[in-house]
Amino acid sequence: MPIYEYRCESCGHQLEAMQKMSDPVLTECPECKAAQLKKLMSAGGFRMKSSSSAAACPVAGDMPACGAGACPACE
Ligand SMILES: [Zn+2]
């Protein structure tokens, strides 16, 4: 199941939500209750080792992988 990251535009609160593709996007911030949640693009959301994820690595650029264990795009 993909993990989606959200950030509240009102208070800056960030959260991760495991949702099915068919689930509706979250809009209400659990912290301040404002309907200001914005879905973030998460490179590590799908946890797949593929050539497409390498392009998202901020360190390696167009290299296959940066090799840093902490890199969410290359782990
Ligand atoms: Zn908030």
N, CA, C, O and the ligand as a Tripos MOL2 file, in Angstrom:
@<TRIPOS>MOLECULE
protein
  301   299    76     0     0
PROTEIN
NO_CHARGES

@<TRIPOS>ATOM
      1 N           0.8530   -1.1960    0.0000 N.3       1 MET1
      2 CA          0.0000    0.0000    0.0000 C.3       1 MET1
      3 C           0.8850    1.2420    0.0000 C.2       1 MET1
      4 O           1.8030    1.3450    0.8150 O.2       1 MET1
      5 N           0.6310    2.1560   -0.8750 N.am      2 PRO2
      6 CA          1.4950    3.3560   -0.9400 C.3       2 PRO2
      7 C           1.3570    4.2350    0.2970 C.2       2 PRO2
      8 O           0.2990    4.3070    0.9220 O.2       2 PRO2
      9 N           2.4460    4.8920    0.6250 N.am      3 ILE3
     10 CA          2.4280    5.8510    1.7340 C.3       3 ILE3
     11 C           2.4200    7.2520    1.1440 C.2       3 ILE3
     12 O           3.2760    7.6060    0.3320 O.2       3 ILE3
     13 N           1.4590    8.0270    1.5560 N.am      4 TYR4
     14 CA          1.3680    9.3970    1.0780 C.3       4 TYR4
     15 C           1.7920   10.3470    2.1850 C.2       4 TYR4
     16 O           1.4780   10.1460    3.3580 O.2       4 TYR4
     17 N           2.5020   11.3690    1.7900 N.am      5 GLU5
     18 CA          2.8980   12.3970    2.7520 C.3       5 GLU5
     19 C           2.0300   13.6220    2.5360 C.2       5 GLU5
     20 O           1.7470   14.0330    1.4110 O.2       5 GLU5
     21 N           1.6250   14.1790    3.6500 N.am      6 TYR6
     22 CA          0.8240   15.3890    3.6030 C.3       6 TYR6
     23 C           1.4700   16.4530    4.4660 C.2       6 TYR6
     24 O           2.1490   16.1490    5.4470 O.2       6 TYR6
     25 N           1.2560   17.6880    4.0970 N.am      7 ARG7
     26 CA          1.7020   18.7990    4.9270 C.3       7 ARG7
     27 C           0.5780   19.8190    5.0230 C.2       7 ARG7
     28 O          -0.1050   20.1180    4.0430 O.2       7 ARG7
     29 N           0.4060   20.3410    6.2230 N.am      8 CYS8
     30 CA         -0.6370   21.3410    6.4510 C.3       8 CYS8
     31 C          -0.1010   22.7160    6.0860 C.2       8 CYS8
     32 O           0.9250   23.1610    6.5990 O.2       8 CYS8
     33 N          -0.8090   23.3680    5.2000 N.am      9 GLU9
     34 CA         -0.3920   24.7010    4.7750 C.3       9 GLU9
     35 C          -0.6590   25.7390    5.8640 C.2       9 GLU9
     36 O          -0.1130   26.8420    5.8390 O.2       9 GLU9
     37 N          -1.5050   25.3650    6.8120 N.am     10 SER10
     38 CA         -1.8860   26.3170    7.8620 C.3      10 SER10
     39 C          -0.8690   26.3340    8.9970 C.2      10 SER10
     40 O          -0.4020   27.3990    9.3990 O.2      10 SER10
     41 N          -0.5150   25.1210    9.5300 N.am     11 CYS11
     42 CA          0.3690   25.0870   10.7040 C.3      11 CYS11
     43 C           1.6990   24.3940   10.4060 C.2      11 CYS11
     44 O           2.5880   24.3900   11.2570 O.2      11 CYS11
     45 N           1.8550   23.8100    9.2190 N.am     12 GLY12
     46 CA          3.1180   23.1750    8.8670 C.3      12 GLY12
     47 C           3.2490   21.7400    9.3440 C.2      12 GLY12
     48 O           4.2930   21.1200    9.1400 O.2      12 GLY12
     49 N           2.2340   21.2070    9.9620 N.am     13 HIS13
     50 CA          2.2620   19.8210   10.4410 C.3      13 HIS13
     51 C           2.4010   18.8670    9.2570 C.2      13 HIS13
     52 O           1.7520   19.0310    8.2240 O.2      13 HIS13
     53 N           3.2780   17.8490    9.4390 N.am     14 GLN14
     54 CA          3.4410   16.8540    8.3800 C.3      14 GLN14
     55 C           3.0290   15.4950    8.8980 C.2      14 GLN14
     56 O           3.2230   15.1850   10.0730 O.2      14 GLN14
     57 N           2.4600   14.6830    8.0240 N.am     15 LEU15
     58 CA          2.0700   13.3420    8.4150 C.3      15 LEU15
     59 C           2.1830   12.4080    7.2190 C.2      15 LEU15
     60 O           2.1840   12.8310    6.0630 O.2      15 LEU15
     61 N           2.2750   11.1400    7.5360 N.am     16 GLU16
     62 CA          2.2640   10.1200    6.4960 C.3      16 GLU16
     63 C           1.0120    9.2940    6.6690 C.2      16 GLU16
     64 O           0.6170    8.9740    7.7900 O.2      16 GLU16
     65 N           0.3930    8.9510    5.5650 N.am     17 ALA17
     66 CA         -0.8210    8.1560    5.6260 C.3      17 ALA17
     67 C          -0.7140    7.0030    4.6440 C.2      17 ALA17
     68 O          -0.3920    7.1960    3.4720 O.2      17 ALA17
     69 N          -0.9880    5.8100    5.1330 N.am     18 MET18
     70 CA         -1.0500    4.6510    4.2500 C.3      18 MET18
     71 C          -2.4540    4.5870    3.6730 C.2      18 MET18
     72 O          -3.4320    4.3890    4.3950 O.2      18 MET18
     73 N          -2.5370    4.7540    2.3720 N.am     19 GLN19
     74 CA         -3.8410    4.7800    1.7380 C.3      19 GLN19
     75 C          -3.8420    3.9350    0.4970 C.2      19 GLN19
     76 O          -2.8270    3.7790   -0.1830 O.2      19 GLN19
     77 N          -4.9900    3.4020    0.2220 N.am     20 LYS20
     78 CA         -5.1730    2.7400   -1.0650 C.3      20 LYS20
     79 C          -5.2830    3.8020   -2.1440 C.2      20 LYS20
     80 O          -5.6330    4.9520   -1.8790 O.2      20 LYS20
     81 N          -4.9760    3.3890   -3.3720 N.am     21 MET21
     82 CA         -5.0920    4.3190   -4.4960 C.3      21 MET21
     83 C          -6.5060    4.8870   -4.5870 C.2      21 MET21
     84 O          -6.7080    6.0210   -5.0200 O.2      21 MET21
     85 N          -7.4760    4.0800   -4.1730 N.am     22 SER22
     86 CA         -8.8770    4.4810   -4.3420 C.3      22 SER22
     87 C          -9.3820    5.3380   -3.1920 C.2      22 SER22
     88 O         -10.4710    5.9060   -3.2690 O.2      22 SER22
     89 N          -8.5890    5.4350   -2.1210 N.am     23 ASP23
     90 CA         -9.0370    6.2400   -0.9890 C.3      23 ASP23
     91 C          -9.0370    7.7180   -1.3460 C.2      23 ASP23
     92 O          -8.2050    8.1620   -2.1370 O.2      23 ASP23
     93 N          -9.9550    8.4830   -0.7760 N.am     24 PRO24
     94 CA         -9.9580    9.9330   -1.0290 C.3      24 PRO24
     95 C          -8.7610   10.5910   -0.3640 C.2      24 PRO24
     96 O          -8.2860   10.1260    0.6720 O.2      24 PRO24
     97 N          -8.2760   11.6630   -0.9550 N.am     25 VAL25
     98 CA         -7.1410   12.3630   -0.3540 C.3      25 VAL25
     99 C          -7.5890   13.0420    0.9330 C.2      25 VAL25
    100 O          -8.7310   13.4840    1.0580 O.2      25 VAL25
    101 N          -6.6600   13.1150    1.8890 N.am     26 LEU26
    102 CA         -6.9720   13.7890    3.1460 C.3      26 LEU26
    103 C          -6.9260   15.2970    2.9360 C.2      26 LEU26
    104 O          -6.1110   15.8080    2.1670 O.2      26 LEU26
    105 N          -7.8010   15.9870    3.6220 N.am     27 THR27
    106 CA         -7.8040   17.4500    3.5090 C.3      27 THR27
    107 C          -7.7260   18.1190    4.8680 C.2      27 THR27
    108 O          -7.2510   19.2510    4.9710 O.2      27 THR27
    109 N          -8.1860   17.4370    5.9210 N.am     28 GLU28
    110 CA         -8.2400   18.0980    7.2260 C.3      28 GLU28
    111 C          -7.0160   17.7750    8.0620 C.2      28 GLU28
    112 O          -6.6820   16.6070    8.2590 O.2      28 GLU28
    113 N          -6.3410   18.8170    8.5560 N.am     29 CYS29
    114 CA         -5.1760   18.6490    9.4050 C.3      29 CYS29
    115 C          -5.5960   18.1280   10.7770 C.2      29 CYS29
    116 O          -6.4770   18.7030   11.4150 O.2      29 CYS29
    117 N          -4.9610   17.0260   11.2420 N.am     30 PRO30
    118 CA         -5.3240   16.5020   12.5610 C.3      30 PRO30
    119 C          -4.8650   17.3990   13.7050 C.2      30 PRO30
    120 O          -5.3480   17.2680   14.8300 O.2      30 PRO30
    121 N          -3.9510   18.2940   13.4300 N.am     31 GLU31
    122 CA         -3.4330   19.1810   14.4760 C.3      31 GLU31
    123 C          -4.2960   20.4180   14.6710 C.2      31 GLU31
    124 O          -4.7240   20.7090   15.7880 O.2      31 GLU31
    125 N          -4.5510   21.1400   13.6010 N.am     32 CYS32
    126 CA         -5.2480   22.4250   13.7230 C.3      32 CYS32
    127 C          -6.6380   22.4040   13.1020 C.2      32 CYS32
    128 O          -7.3580   23.4010   13.1400 O.2      32 CYS32
    129 N          -7.0130   21.2520   12.5270 N.am     33 LYS33
    130 CA         -8.3540   21.0470   11.9680 C.3      33 LYS33
    131 C          -8.6580   21.9320   10.7600 C.2      33 LYS33
    132 O          -9.8050   22.0190   10.3220 O.2      33 LYS33
    133 N          -7.6380   22.5800   10.2290 N.am     34 ALA34
    134 CA         -7.8560   23.3620    9.0220 C.3      34 ALA34
    135 C          -7.8890   22.4280    7.8130 C.2      34 ALA34
    136 O          -7.1860   21.4180    7.7830 O.2      34 ALA34
    137 N          -8.6830   22.7590    6.8490 N.am     35 ALA35
    138 CA         -8.7510   21.9530    5.6200 C.3      35 ALA35
    139 C          -7.6670   22.4290    4.6620 C.2      35 ALA35
    140 O          -7.9360   22.8870    3.5520 O.2      35 ALA35
    141 N          -6.4280   22.3020    5.1390 N.am     36 GLN36
    142 CA         -5.2980   22.8610    4.3930 C.3      36 GLN36
    143 C          -4.2370   21.8150    4.0830 C.2      36 GLN36
    144 O          -3.1030   22.1700    3.7640 O.2      36 GLN36
    145 N          -4.5780   20.5420    4.1700 N.am     37 LEU37
    146 CA         -3.5740   19.5130    3.8770 C.3      37 LEU37
    147 C          -3.2750   19.4680    2.3880 C.2      37 LEU37
    148 O          -4.1760   19.4850    1.5500 O.2      37 LEU37
    149 N          -1.9770   19.4080    2.0820 N.am     38 LYS38
    150 CA         -1.5400   19.2730    0.6970 C.3      38 LYS38
    151 C          -0.7410   17.9750    0.5830 C.2      38 LYS38
    152 O           0.1290   17.6970    1.4070 O.2      38 LYS38
    153 N          -1.0390   17.2070   -0.4210 N.am     39 LYS39
    154 CA         -0.3130   15.9650   -0.6490 C.3      39 LYS39
    155 C           1.0630   16.2860   -1.2250 C.2      39 LYS39
    156 O           1.2000   17.0880   -2.1490 O.2      39 LYS39
    157 N           2.0800   15.6380   -0.6510 N.am     40 LEU40
    158 CA          3.4380   15.8590   -1.1450 C.3      40 LEU40
    159 C           3.8430   14.7120   -2.0550 C.2      40 LEU40
    160 O           3.3860   13.5800   -1.8940 O.2      40 LEU40
    161 N           4.6960   15.0200   -3.0010 N.am     41 MET41
    162 CA          5.2670   13.9660   -3.8250 C.3      41 MET41
    163 C           6.3690   13.2980   -3.0200 C.2      41 MET41
    164 O           7.3400   13.9510   -2.6360 O.2      41 MET41
    165 N           6.2280   12.0040   -2.7600 N.am     42 SER42
    166 CA          7.1970   11.2900   -1.9410 C.3      42 SER42
    167 C           7.9540   10.2800   -2.7890 C.2      42 SER42
    168 O           7.3730    9.3340   -3.3210 O.2      42 SER42
    169 N           9.2630   10.4940   -2.9060 N.am     43 ALA43
    170 CA         10.0780    9.5990   -3.7380 C.3      43 ALA43
    171 C          10.1200    8.1990   -3.1540 C.2      43 ALA43
    172 O          10.1990    7.2170   -3.8920 O.2      43 ALA43
    173 N          10.0680    8.1030   -1.8310 N.am     44 GLY44
    174 CA         10.1680    6.7970   -1.1980 C.3      44 GLY44
    175 C           8.8260    6.1360   -0.9710 C.2      44 GLY44
    176 O           8.7520    5.0710   -0.3590 O.2      44 GLY44
    177 N           7.7820    6.7480   -1.4510 N.am     45 GLY45
    178 CA          6.4540    6.2720   -1.1360 C.3      45 GLY45
    179 C           6.1780    4.8490   -1.5710 C.2      45 GLY45
    180 O           5.4740    4.1100   -0.8830 O.2      45 GLY45
    181 N           6.7220    4.4670   -2.6950 N.am     46 PHE46
    182 CA          6.4130    3.1460   -3.2130 C.3      46 PHE46
    183 C           7.4780    2.1100   -2.8760 C.2      46 PHE46
    184 O           7.2620    0.9160   -3.0860 O.2      46 PHE46
    185 N           8.6160    2.5430   -2.3590 N.am     47 ARG47
    186 CA          9.6800    1.6220   -1.9370 C.3      47 ARG47
    187 C          10.0180    0.6020   -3.0260 C.2      47 ARG47
    188 O          10.0920   -0.6000   -2.7700 O.2      47 ARG47
    189 N          10.2170    1.0980   -4.2220 N.am     48 MET48
    190 CA         10.5560    0.1780   -5.3070 C.3      48 MET48
    191 C          11.9430    0.4960   -5.8330 C.2      48 MET48
    192 O          12.3100    1.6570   -6.0090 O.2      48 MET48
    193 N          12.7010   -0.5530   -6.0780 N.am     49 LYS49
    194 CA         13.9940   -0.3680   -6.7070 C.3      49 LYS49
    195 C          13.7930   -0.4440   -8.2120 C.2      49 LYS49
    196 O          13.6390   -1.5300   -8.7700 O.2      49 LYS49
    197 N          13.7970    0.6820   -8.8510 N.am     50 SER50
    198 CA         13.6170    0.6850  -10.2900 C.3      50 SER50
    199 C          14.3770    1.8620  -10.8660 C.2      50 SER50
    200 O          14.7840    2.7710  -10.1410 O.2      50 SER50
    201 N          14.5620    1.8390  -12.1600 N.am     51 SER51
    202 CA         15.3220    2.9050  -12.7930 C.3      51 SER51
    203 C          14.5830    4.2370  -12.6800 C.2      51 SER51
    204 O          15.1980    5.3020  -12.7080 O.2      51 SER51
    205 N          13.2790    4.1670  -12.5530 N.am     52 SER52
    206 CA         12.5250    5.4110  -12.4910 C.3      52 SER52
    207 C          12.7750    6.1360  -11.1740 C.2      52 SER52
    208 O          12.7380    7.3660  -11.1250 O.2      52 SER52
    209 N          13.0330    5.3670  -10.0850 N.am     53 SER53
    210 CA         13.2370    6.0220   -8.8010 C.3      53 SER53
    211 C          14.6200    6.6650   -8.7190 C.2      53 SER53
    212 O          14.8270    7.6000   -7.9450 O.2      53 SER53
    213 N          15.5680    6.1640   -9.5180 N.am     54 ALA54
    214 CA         16.9150    6.7270   -9.4850 C.3      54 ALA54
    215 C          16.9090    8.1790   -9.9380 C.2      54 ALA54
    216 O          17.7180    8.9840   -9.4770 O.2      54 ALA54
    217 N          15.9990    8.5070  -10.8370 N.am     55 ALA55
    218 CA         15.9330    9.8680  -11.3410 C.3      55 ALA55
    219 C          15.5380   10.8420  -10.2380 C.2      55 ALA55
    220 O          15.7830   12.0440  -10.3470 O.2      55 ALA55
    221 N          14.9230   10.3160   -9.1700 N.am     56 ALA56
    222 CA         14.4590   11.1880   -8.1040 C.3      56 ALA56
    223 C          15.5280   11.4260   -7.0510 C.2      56 ALA56
    224 O          15.3240   12.2230   -6.1350 O.2      56 ALA56
    225 N          16.6810   10.7360   -7.1680 N.am     57 CYS57
    226 CA         17.7180   10.8920   -6.1540 C.3      57 CYS57
    227 C          18.3830   12.2550   -6.2950 C.2      57 CYS57
    228 O          18.9130   12.5790   -7.3570 O.2      57 CYS57
    229 N          18.3590   13.0560   -5.2310 N.am     58 PRO58
    230 CA         18.9420   14.4000   -5.3010 C.3      58 PRO58
    231 C          20.4650   14.3860   -5.3160 C.2      58 PRO58
    232 O          21.0890   15.3700   -5.7120 O.2      58 PRO58
    233 N          21.0700   13.2750   -4.8870 N.am     59 VAL59
    234 CA         22.5240   13.1920   -4.8090 C.3      59 VAL59
    235 C          23.1120   12.6470   -6.0960 C.2      59 VAL59
    236 O          24.0470   13.2210   -6.6530 O.2      59 VAL59
    237 N          22.5590   11.5310   -6.5690 N.am     60 ALA60
    238 CA         23.1530   10.8320   -7.6960 C.3      60 ALA60
    239 C          22.7750   11.4410   -9.0390 C.2      60 ALA60
    240 O          23.4630   11.2200  -10.0350 O.2      60 ALA60
    241 N          21.6920   12.2040   -9.0760 N.am     61 GLY61
    242 CA         21.2630   12.7670  -10.3420 C.3      61 GLY61
    243 C          20.9300   11.6680  -11.3230 C.2      61 GLY61
    244 O          20.0330   10.8640  -11.0700 O.2      61 GLY61
    245 N          21.6420   11.6170  -12.4460 N.am     62 ASP62
    246 CA         21.3250   10.5970  -13.4350 C.3      62 ASP62
    247 C          22.1590    9.3340  -13.2660 C.2      62 ASP62
    248 O          22.1040    8.4440  -14.1140 O.2      62 ASP62
    249 N          22.9360    9.2390  -12.1790 N.am     63 MET63
    250 CA         23.6370    7.9950  -11.8740 C.3      63 MET63
    251 C          22.6110    6.9670  -11.3990 C.2      63 MET63
    252 O          21.5010    7.3300  -11.0100 O.2      63 MET63
    253 N          22.9860    5.6640  -11.4300 N.am     64 PRO64
    254 CA         22.0160    4.6380  -11.0200 C.3      64 PRO64
    255 C          21.5420    4.8060   -9.5810 C.2      64 PRO64
    256 O          20.3540    4.6470   -9.2980 O.2      64 PRO64
    257 N          22.4650    5.1270   -8.6650 N.am     65 ALA65
    258 CA         22.0890    5.3030   -7.2640 C.3      65 ALA65
    259 C          23.2100    6.0330   -6.5530 C.2      65 ALA65
    260 O          24.3680    5.9560   -6.9640 O.2      65 ALA65
    261 N          22.8730    6.7340   -5.4970 N.am     66 CYS66
    262 CA         23.9050    7.4670   -4.7680 C.3      66 CYS66
    263 C          24.5900    6.5770   -3.7410 C.2      66 CYS66
    264 O          25.6970    6.8830   -3.2970 O.2      66 CYS66
    265 N          23.9400    5.4670   -3.3570 N.am     67 GLY67
    266 CA         24.5390    4.5390   -2.4190 C.3      67 GLY67
    267 C          24.4320    4.9270   -0.9640 C.2      67 GLY67
    268 O          24.8700    4.1890   -0.0810 O.2      67 GLY67
    269 N          23.8580    6.0730   -0.7150 N.am     68 ALA68
    270 CA         23.6910    6.4950    0.6770 C.3      68 ALA68
    271 C          22.4870    5.7740    1.2780 C.2      68 ALA68
    272 O          21.3900    5.7980    0.7200 O.2      68 ALA68
    273 N          22.7080    5.1400    2.4140 N.am     69 GLY69
    274 CA         21.6360    4.3710    3.0210 C.3      69 GLY69
    275 C          20.4410    5.2060    3.4180 C.2      69 GLY69
    276 O          19.3120    4.7160    3.4650 O.2      69 GLY69
    277 N          20.6930    6.4640    3.7010 N.am     70 ALA70
    278 CA         19.6080    7.3330    4.1480 C.3      70 ALA70
    279 C          18.8140    7.9230    3.0060 C.2      70 ALA70
    280 O          17.7850    8.5620    3.2260 O.2      70 ALA70
    281 N          19.2790    7.7150    1.7870 N.am     71 CYS71
    282 CA         18.5910    8.3140    0.6390 C.3      71 CYS71
    283 C          17.2910    7.5720    0.3690 C.2      71 CYS71
    284 O          17.3330    6.3800    0.0640 O.2      71 CYS71
    285 N          16.1580    8.2150    0.4680 N.am     72 PRO72
    286 CA         14.8890    7.5200    0.2710 C.3      72 PRO72
    287 C          14.6810    7.0650   -1.1740 C.2      72 PRO72
    288 O          13.8970    6.1520   -1.4320 O.2      72 PRO72
    289 N          15.3710    7.6920   -2.1020 N.am     73 ALA73
    290 CA         15.1920    7.3140   -3.4930 C.3      73 ALA73
    291 C          16.0200    6.0990   -3.8730 C.2      73 ALA73
    292 O          15.7240    5.4290   -4.8620 O.2      73 ALA73
    293 N          17.0540    5.8110   -3.0960 N.am     74 CYS74
    294 CA         18.0160    4.7840   -3.5000 C.3      74 CYS74
    295 C          18.0760    3.5980   -2.5460 C.2      74 CYS74
    296 O          18.8060    2.6450   -2.8180 O.2      74 CYS74
    297 N          17.3450    3.6180   -1.4530 N.am     75 GLU75
    298 CA         17.4660    2.5220   -0.4880 C.3      75 GLU75
    299 C          16.9320    1.2180   -1.0780 C.2      75 GLU75
    300 O          16.9510    0.1840   -0.4100 O.2      75 GLU75
    301 ZN         -2.4660   22.1670   10.5660 Zn       76 ZN76
@<TRIPOS>BOND
     1     1     2 1
     2     2     3 1
     3     3     4 2
     4     3     5 am
     5     5     6 1
     6     6     7 1
     7     7     8 2
     8     7     9 am
     9     9    10 1
    10    10    11 1
    11    11    12 2
    12    11    13 am
    13    13    14 1
    14    14    15 1
    15    15    16 2
    16    15    17 am
    17    17    18 1
    18    18    19 1
    19    19    20 2
    20    19    21 am
    21    21    22 1
    22    22    23 1
    23    23    24 2
    24    23    25 am
    25    25    26 1
    26    26    27 1
    27    27    28 2
    28    27    29 am
    29    29    30 1
    30    30    31 1
    31    31    32 2
    32    31    33 am
    33    33    34 1
    34    34    35 1
    35    35    36 2
    36    35    37 am
    37    37    38 1
    38    38    39 1
    39    39    40 2
    40    39    41 am
    41    41    42 1
    42    42    43 1
    43    43    44 2
    44    43    45 am
    45    45    46 1
    46    46    47 1
    47    47    48 2
    48    47    49 am
    49    49    50 1
    50    50    51 1
    51    51    52 2
    52    51    53 am
    53    53    54 1
    54    54    55 1
    55    55    56 2
    56    55    57 am
    57    57    58 1
    58    58    59 1
    59    59    60 2
    60    59    61 am
    61    61    62 1
    62    62    63 1
    63    63    64 2
    64    63    65 am
    65    65    66 1
    66    66    67 1
    67    67    68 2
    68    67    69 am
    69    69    70 1
    70    70    71 1
    71    71    72 2
    72    71    73 am
    73    73    74 1
    74    74    75 1
    75    75    76 2
    76    75    77 am
    77    77    78 1
    78    78    79 1
    79    79    80 2
    80    79    81 am
    81    81    82 1
    82    82    83 1
    83    83    84 2
    84    83    85 am
    85    85    86 1
    86    86    87 1
    87    87    88 2
    88    87    89 am
    89    89    90 1
    90    90    91 1
    91    91    92 2
    92    91    93 am
    93    93    94 1
    94    94    95 1
    95    95    96 2
    96    95    97 am
    97    97    98 1
    98    98    99 1
    99    99   100 2
   100    99   101 am
   101   101   102 1
   102   102   103 1
   103   103   104 2
   104   103   105 am
   105   105   106 1
   106   106   107 1
   107   107   108 2
   108   107   109 am
   109   109   110 1
   110   110   111 1
   111   111   112 2
   112   111   113 am
   113   113   114 1
   114   114   115 1
   115   115   116 2
   116   115   117 am
   117   117   118 1
   118   118   119 1
   119   119   120 2
   120   119   121 am
   121   121   122 1
   122   122   123 1
   123   123   124 2
   124   123   125 am
   125   125   126 1
   126   126   127 1
   127   127   128 2
   128   127   129 am
   129   129   130 1
   130   130   131 1
   131   131   132 2
   132   131   133 am
   133   133   134 1
   134   134   135 1
   135   135   136 2
   136   135   137 am
   137   137   138 1
   138   138   139 1
   139   139   140 2
   140   139   141 am
   141   141   142 1
   142   142   143 1
   143   143   144 2
   144   143   145 am
   145   145   146 1
   146   146   147 1
   147   147   148 2
   148   147   149 am
   149   149   150 1
   150   150   151 1
   151   151   152 2
   152   151   153 am
   153   153   154 1
   154   154   155 1
   155   155   156 2
   156   155   157 am
   157   157   158 1
   158   158   159 1
   159   159   160 2
   160   159   161 am
   161   161   162 1
   162   162   163 1
   163   163   164 2
   164   163   165 am
   165   165   166 1
   166   166   167 1
   167   167   168 2
   168   167   169 am
   169   169   170 1
   170   170   171 1
   171   171   172 2
   172   171   173 am
   173   173   174 1
   174   174   175 1
   175   175   176 2
   176   175   177 am
   177   177   178 1
   178   178   179 1
   179   179   180 2
   180   179   181 am
   181   181   182 1
   182   182   183 1
   183   183   184 2
   184   183   185 am
   185   185   186 1
   186   186   187 1
   187   187   188 2
   188   187   189 am
   189   189   190 1
   190   190   191 1
   191   191   192 2
   192   191   193 am
   193   193   194 1
   194   194   195 1
   195   195   196 2
   196   195   197 am
   197   197   198 1
   198   198   199 1
   199   199   200 2
   200   199   201 am
   201   201   202 1
   202   202   203 1
   203   203   204 2
   204   203   205 am
   205   205   206 1
   206   206   207 1
   207   207   208 2
   208   207   209 am
   209   209   210 1
   210   210   211 1
   211   211   212 2
   212   211   213 am
   213   213   214 1
   214   214   215 1
   215   215   216 2
   216   215   217 am
   217   217   218 1
   218   218   219 1
   219   219   220 2
   220   219   221 am
   221   221   222 1
   222   222   223 1
   223   223   224 2
   224   223   225 am
   225   225   226 1
   226   226   227 1
   227   227   228 2
   228   227   229 am
   229   229   230 1
   230   230   231 1
   231   231   232 2
   232   231   233 am
   233   233   234 1
   234   234   235 1
   235   235   236 2
   236   235   237 am
   237   237   238 1
   238   238   239 1
   239   239   240 2
   240   239   241 am
   241   241   242 1
   242   242   243 1
   243   243   244 2
   244   243   245 am
   245   245   246 1
   246   246   247 1
   247   247   248 2
   248   247   249 am
   249   249   250 1
   250   250   251 1
   251   251   252 2
   252   251   253 am
   253   253   254 1
   254   254   255 1
   255   255   256 2
   256   255   257 am
   257   257   258 1
   258   258   259 1
   259   259   260 2
   260   259   261 am
   261   261   262 1
   262   262   263 1
   263   263   264 2
   264   263   265 am
   265   265   266 1
   266   266   267 1
   267   267   268 2
   268   267   269 am
   269   269   270 1
   270   270   271 1
   271   271   272 2
   272   271   273 am
   273   273   274 1
   274   274   275 1
   275   275   276 2
   276   275   277 am
   277   277   278 1
   278   278   279 1
   279   279   280 2
   280   279   281 am
   281   281   282 1
   282   282   283 1
   283   283   284 2
   284   283   285 am
   285   285   286 1
   286   286   287 1
   287   287   288 2
   288   287   289 am
   289   289   290 1
   290   290   291 1
   291   291   292 2
   292   291   293 am
   293   293   294 1
   294   294   295 1
   295   295   296 2
   296   295   297 am
   297   297   298 1
   298   298   299 1
   299   299   300 2
@<TRIPOS>SUBSTRUCTURE
     1 MET1         2 RESIDUE 1 A MET
     2 PRO2         6 RESIDUE 1 A PRO
     3 ILE3        10 RESIDUE 1 A ILE
     4 TYR4        14 RESIDUE 1 A TYR
     5 GLU5        18 RESIDUE 1 A GLU
     6 TYR6        22 RESIDUE 1 A TYR
     7 ARG7        26 RESIDUE 1 A ARG
     8 CYS8        30 RESIDUE 1 A CYS
     9 GLU9        34 RESIDUE 1 A GLU
    10 SER10       38 RESIDUE 1 A SER
    11 CYS11       42 RESIDUE 1 A CYS
    12 GLY12       46 RESIDUE 1 A GLY
    13 HIS13       50 RESIDUE 1 A HIS
    14 GLN14       54 RESIDUE 1 A GLN
    15 LEU15       58 RESIDUE 1 A LEU
    16 GLU16       62 RESIDUE 1 A GLU
    17 ALA17       66 RESIDUE 1 A ALA
    18 MET18       70 RESIDUE 1 A MET
    19 GLN19       74 RESIDUE 1 A GLN
    20 LYS20       78 RESIDUE 1 A LYS
    21 MET21       82 RESIDUE 1 A MET
    22 SER22       86 RESIDUE 1 A SER
    23 ASP23       90 RESIDUE 1 A ASP
    24 PRO24       94 RESIDUE 1 A PRO
    25 VAL25       98 RESIDUE 1 A VAL
    26 LEU26      102 RESIDUE 1 A LEU
    27 THR27      106 RESIDUE 1 A THR
    28 GLU28      110 RESIDUE 1 A GLU
    29 CYS29      114 RESIDUE 1 A CYS
    30 PRO30      118 RESIDUE 1 A PRO
    31 GLU31      122 RESIDUE 1 A GLU
    32 CYS32      126 RESIDUE 1 A CYS
    33 LYS33      130 RESIDUE 1 A LYS
    34 ALA34      134 RESIDUE 1 A ALA
    35 ALA35      138 RESIDUE 1 A ALA
    36 GLN36      142 RESIDUE 1 A GLN
    37 LEU37      146 RESIDUE 1 A LEU
    38 LYS38      150 RESIDUE 1 A LYS
    39 LYS39      154 RESIDUE 1 A LYS
    40 LEU40      158 RESIDUE 1 A LEU
    41 MET41      162 RESIDUE 1 A MET
    42 SER42      166 RESIDUE 1 A SER
    43 ALA43      170 RESIDUE 1 A ALA
    44 GLY44      174 RESIDUE 1 A GLY
    45 GLY45      178 RESIDUE 1 A GLY
    46 PHE46      182 RESIDUE 1 A PHE
    47 ARG47      186 RESIDUE 1 A ARG
    48 MET48      190 RESIDUE 1 A MET
    49 LYS49      194 RESIDUE 1 A LYS
    50 SER50      198 RESIDUE 1 A SER
    51 SER51      202 RESIDUE 1 A SER
    52 SER52      206 RESIDUE 1 A SER
    53 SER53      210 RESIDUE 1 A SER
    54 ALA54      214 RESIDUE 1 A ALA
    55 ALA55      218 RESIDUE 1 A ALA
    56 ALA56      222 RESIDUE 1 A ALA
    57 CYS57      226 RESIDUE 1 A CYS
    58 PRO58      230 RESIDUE 1 A PRO
    59 VAL59      234 RESIDUE 1 A VAL
    60 ALA60      238 RESIDUE 1 A ALA
    61 GLY61      242 RESIDUE 1 A GLY
    62 ASP62      246 RESIDUE 1 A ASP
    63 MET63      250 RESIDUE 1 A MET
    64 PRO64      254 RESIDUE 1 A PRO
    65 ALA65      258 RESIDUE 1 A ALA
    66 CYS66      262 RESIDUE 1 A CYS
    67 GLY67      266 RESIDUE 1 A GLY
    68 ALA68      270 RESIDUE 1 A ALA
    69 GLY69      274 RESIDUE 1 A GLY
    70 ALA70      278 RESIDUE 1 A ALA
    71 CYS71      282 RESIDUE 1 A CYS
    72 PRO72      286 RESIDUE 1 A PRO
    73 ALA73      290 RESIDUE 1 A ALA
    74 CYS74      294 RESIDUE 1 A CYS
    75 GLU75      298 RESIDUE 1 A GLU
    76 ZN76       301 GROUP 0 **** ****
